[in-house]
Amino acid sequence: MGYVFISYAHEDRLRVEPLVSFLETQGISVWWDDKIHPTTKWRQVITNKLDQAACVLVVWSLYSVESDFVLDEAQTGLDRGTLLSVCLDRVRIPLGFGQDQAVNLSGQDPLLLNR
């Protein structure tokens, strides 16, 4: 089995960490950009990891709906049929990505995911 690629806006990093931890405690292999070494060509790494992912989990928030990188990563997941959406805030999912149901975590305490 492959891994889940997590797409999110960097402003949400602290809010995404509990979700990543929860998935990993469930035995799900996760890749997100915290594993990129600062001297690495990050666009190339992200492209390679995105192309190899079994699932692209997009974390929609007030910040990510405005992020061109998140939109590009979401488009890759949509094109491949591997997109899964999670909402951390009550946001309007960008046009083209709202046809499928999104998991609504808005208003949830992210620390409860680890229980």
Backbone torsions as a table, in degrees:
resi	resn	phi	psi	omega
1	MET	NA	143.2	179.2
2	GLY	-81.0	-157.0	-177.6
3	TYR	-123.1	166.1	176.2
4	VAL	-96.0	124.0	175.4
5	PHE	-88.7	123.8	-179.6
6	ILE	-97.7	121.5	176.8
7	SER	-108.3	127.2	-176.3
8	TYR	-158.7	166.3	173.4
9	ALA	-87.0	140.4	-176.9
10	HIS	-59.7	-27.3	177.5
11	GLU	-62.4	-20.2	-178.1
12	ASP	-98.8	8.2	-174.2
13	ARG	-48.5	-50.0	-177.7
14	LEU	-66.5	-27.4	178.3
15	ARG	-80.3	-24.6	-178.3
16	VAL	-85.4	-28.7	-178.4
17	GLU	-52.4	-45.4	178.5
18	PRO	-62.8	-34.3	177.4
19	LEU	-65.5	-44.4	177.7
20	VAL	-61.0	-46.8	179.3
21	SER	-59.8	-43.2	179.0
22	PHE	-60.3	-47.5	-179.6
23	LEU	-60.4	-42.0	-179.7
24	GLU	-66.7	-35.9	177.4
25	THR	-68.4	-18.9	176.8
26	GLN	-88.3	4.2	178.7
27	GLY	84.7	14.5	-179.6
28	ILE	-93.3	127.5	177.5
29	SER	-77.3	129.2	-174.6
30	VAL	-125.0	140.9	170.6
31	TRP	-125.3	130.3	171.6
32	TRP	-143.6	168.8	-167.2
33	ASP	-72.0	4.7	174.6
34	ASP	-69.6	-12.6	-178.6
35	LYS	-92.5	3.2	-179.8
36	ILE	-87.2	125.0	176.9
37	HIS	-69.5	140.3	-175.8
38	PRO	-56.1	-26.4	-178.4
39	THR	-92.0	2.3	-177.9
40	THR	-80.9	152.0	172.7
41	LYS	-75.9	92.6	-168.3
42	TRP	-65.3	-32.7	178.5
43	ARG	-62.5	-41.0	179.3
44	GLN	-66.4	-43.0	179.2
45	VAL	-62.7	-47.4	-179.1
46	ILE	-61.8	-43.2	178.8
47	THR	-59.8	-46.7	-179.6
48	ASN	-63.7	-44.9	-179.0
49	LYS	-66.7	-39.0	178.4
50	LEU	-64.1	-42.7	-180.0
51	ASP	-65.9	-27.0	-176.7
52	GLN	-94.7	-8.0	-174.6
53	ALA	-70.8	143.9	175.1
54	ALA	-78.8	-25.7	-178.0
55	CYS	-149.0	141.5	173.8
56	VAL	-110.9	108.6	179.9
57	LEU	-98.0	113.8	-179.7
58	VAL	-99.8	126.7	178.6
59	VAL	-97.9	104.4	-179.1
60	TRP	-85.4	133.1	-179.8
61	SER	-149.2	180.0	176.2
62	LEU	-58.1	-31.6	-179.6
63	TYR	-85.8	-43.8	-172.1
64	SER	-70.1	-27.7	178.7
65	VAL	-66.1	-14.8	178.8
66	GLU	-103.1	-0.7	-174.9
67	SER	-90.8	120.4	177.3
68	ASP	-62.3	-36.4	180.0
69	PHE	-67.0	-43.1	177.9
70	VAL	-62.7	-42.0	178.0
71	LEU	-61.7	-41.5	177.6
72	ASP	-63.4	-43.4	-179.9
73	GLU	-66.9	-40.1	177.1
74	ALA	-62.6	-39.8	178.8
75	GLN	-62.4	-39.5	177.3
76	THR	-61.4	-45.8	178.2
77	GLY	-62.9	-40.5	178.6
78	LEU	-64.3	-46.5	179.8
79	ASP	-60.3	-35.8	-178.1
80	ARG	-88.4	-7.6	-178.4
81	GLY	74.7	26.3	-177.4
82	THR	-121.2	16.5	-176.2
83	LEU	-79.8	133.3	171.9
84	LEU	-131.3	128.5	-177.0
85	SER	-109.3	140.4	175.5
86	VAL	-130.2	134.8	177.9
87	CYS	-107.0	123.0	174.5
88	LEU	-91.4	-24.1	178.4
89	ASP	-125.7	163.6	174.1
90	ARG	-79.5	93.9	-176.8
91	VAL	-126.9	160.5	172.0
92	ARG	-88.5	115.0	179.5
93	ILE	-63.4	134.9	-176.6
94	PRO	-55.2	148.1	-179.7
95	LEU	-51.0	131.5	179.5
96	GLY	101.3	-17.6	-177.3
97	PHE	-114.8	0.8	-175.8
98	GLY	-96.6	6.0	-177.7
99	GLN	-69.2	-29.3	-179.5
100	ASP	-99.2	155.2	177.9
101	GLN	-62.6	140.5	174.9
102	ALA	-111.5	144.2	174.9
103	VAL	-75.7	122.9	-176.9
104	ASN	-94.8	108.8	175.5
105	LEU	-108.8	9.3	179.8
106	SER	-64.4	137.9	-179.3
107	GLY	81.9	-1.6	179.6
108	GLN	-91.1	145.7	173.8
109	ASP	-78.1	114.3	-176.5
110	PRO	-61.3	-22.6	179.6
111	LEU	-70.8	-20.6	178.2
112	LEU	-69.7	-19.4	178.9
113	LEU	-62.4	-27.4	-175.5
114	ASN	-86.4	3.6	-178.9
115	ARG	-97.1	NA	NA
